[in-house]
Amino acid sequence: MSQYTCRPAMLCGLFVLLLLTSGGYCAHAQNATLKLALDWYPNANHLGLYIAQEKGYFRQENLAVTLYTPVDPSTVLQTVGSGTDDFGISYQPDVLLARAQGVPVVSVAGLVPHPLNSVIALQSSGIARPRDLVGKKVGYPAIPTNEPLLGTMLKTDGARGLQDVELVNVGFDLVPALLSRRVDAIVGAYWTHESIVLEKQGHPVHVMRVEEWGVPDYYELVLVTNESTIKSKPEIITRFLRAVRRGYEDAAQDPQAGVDILLKGTKAEVDEKIERPGAALLAPLWKTDKTPFGTQDAAKWESFTQWLQANGLLAPHVKAGDAFTNRFHSGN
Amino acid sequence: MSPPDRAPPVAAQPAMAPPVTPYIGRWRRLTGHWMPAALIVLVLLGVWEGYVRLWAVPKWLLPAPSVIAMTLVVSWELLLDHTLVTLVEVVIGFGLSLLCGVLLACGIAASRTLERALYPFVIASQMVPIIVVAPLLLIWVGYGLTPKIIVVALTAFFPIVVNMVDGLQSVDPDAVNLLRTMGANHWQIFIKVQVPTSLPFLFSGLRVAMAVSVIGAVIGEWVGSSQGLGYLMIRSKPQFLTERVFAAIVILSVMGIALFVLVGVIEKLAIPWWHNEQRQRSLR
């Protein structure tokens, strides 16, 4: 009998699953199944999400959330924009560039409220400040926004700008490029990740943070959804963000306990030796004094948008105010 | 040069003048040849254009053929710069694979020991996922032209070796025996019988190699480069310029097809006897 009833049940289950994943919302039951595309393999940046998952904060909001790393993480904004994924993690510059091309994505929360992107050089190279890069090779992953970042840093430190260095596309293998001395420095590397990887391998580094050398402060990681989700399911977004906020508040309180959860949640796929110091560096960024976690600063969005436009990377018609919203942070 | 050097290849059919085709007839044959493919392309493009317009698919998700065509026109200068870089990588890499492939094939066909020693490695080289090796190549040899040429050569040399070896080994034993009774040595048999027999095989391999060369060049650029169509695609993706990615794909396809046809033309010029034979076979 059991094997007889099994198949219809399975079909029903499959149907419900399809319904939920396609709609993401089930009107009568208040339950919702959501898919969140990560920006990269699970790491310390995602602590709050894994905490919310493992401690049941999503479940308490009647949300079944799937966290996954897309095969190609550079497509997160496209899959969120087209509604394939309900939420995604992306970067403030990318959200603005996407909107310039008409991708209907909106940032609903800032997950890492300052740049993690930085220029990193080996201490043995003697490069300690942007000016020292003049005449040197700088490796980067060919992401266009990295270029004005470096350009502004060079100008701020008295050099002429990008024309003073040789930019080399090294793909995403930033660390090997630096260690093999193929390049003298790298840009596009996180001071909470690559710098730790390098130091763990016995190579002390100099980190030059972009916001310390003239680049306006911006949100490294933001949580995005699309415009139609904002219109049709505002209540689900509010509940989802409430759970995310609780997760990151826990992470800020006790980042190492968060790493334990991350290790458990990813079946120890991540490298503990990298993520523990990474989480320790990130925790202060997650601590918010006045505003609740995730609330975004309009002035930061505005100044960074203007900076991108001044550098010719962003079309002038893009409005910073359309690219983010704080309206889901009110109901605590 | 000794007299037998100038004798026609033994494997070749007696030379026959190709039938003179009147201009109109040739034109009709040409249109007849290309028409079916052209029709399919037109229909597919029409469906694509119609779908995108009717359902108002945003261009960052799937650009319409007309939008891609516009991109090709508007950004032709940018596209041309990168196309030339990729073309150079393909041509040099292909040349290298031709040289290495033919030498390797001759060695393998000439000696059983060499065959047993080398053939397993030739096959093993294709089992290595090139996309994994390519980033390592960059670190070993730098980010210039060299790693791209190596990737192209690695992907292209395999069909050349395999086909050429098959060709060299598929000689007519009667022809070999005939030459032997006439007192020919190993080298003469190789030049007079084996090489001419293997050429049609070699050209089949070359056409496959040409097609994969273009892919090899893009892989080489994908993992790290500052120029080329692969680089342009990586740069356009984070800017959500999907139409430019498609424009680059169009150029790569056209480049691949053009080079493929070019190999066919060279083949016809290089081994006319083979084509005459084929034509006669089809006439019979």
Interface residues (C-beta under 8 A of the other chain):
Chain A: S74 L77 Q78 G81 S82 D94 L97 A98 A100 Q101 G102 V103 A142 I143 P144 T145 L167 V168 N169 V170 G171 D173 P176 A177 S180 R182
Chain B: P58 K59 W60 L61 P135 L138 I139 G142 Y143 W222 V223 G224 S225 S226 Y231 I234 R235 K237 P238 Q239 F240 L241
